[in-house]
């Protein structure tokens, strides 16, 4: 009669090792994806903060400018943090002024005459903010906003 021992054979042990190693590879891949997502989210949040700062800088630049000339575009200084470069371009599309107001005389095409005193002096900004890591664009935000300087 044959005597069978109740134990694992060599091939069964190898199969268990292969299954466990396969599961570990899957776990590591998902960890890498989660870490990359966290890094991208951080860069995106920092870009949002930079974009808000750019809007404020542009409004300050419009306010400081002599009323005889208009600001049509503005490029704020870029910021570098943790190997990520944040840069932006702002296009001042329109100035909303009361009828008959002669401010910003050189901006003829971009002035929109309005009837409401509450919205006098508002500007329409088109802002493009870009975050680059090692020269590769990782995040880009386009925002159009109506602001009062």
C-alpha angles and dihedrals in degrees: 000000000000119000114214120195118217099232141103118279124219094259091052091052090050091051092052091049091050093049093049092046090050090053091049091052090053091049092050092049092052090047090054091049091049092049092049090049090052091050092048091048090052092051091047092051091049089049090053090053091047090049091054089050091050091054090051092048090050092050089050090050091051091049094049094047120103109258092233093070131045133222110235099170138007132194111197121204114278120241127217120204126165094345091310120117117208116198136163145188123207125200116194099212104177142008114210109212135166117261111273097020110134098200116125091020093172092060096071098146096045097049117102114196114223136182099216121090090201092068097039112131098019120143131207111224128194108198127188115188122185132191117201127189114196090344094307118114107238101169136018129183126190116193132176113197138172111220141171113228 
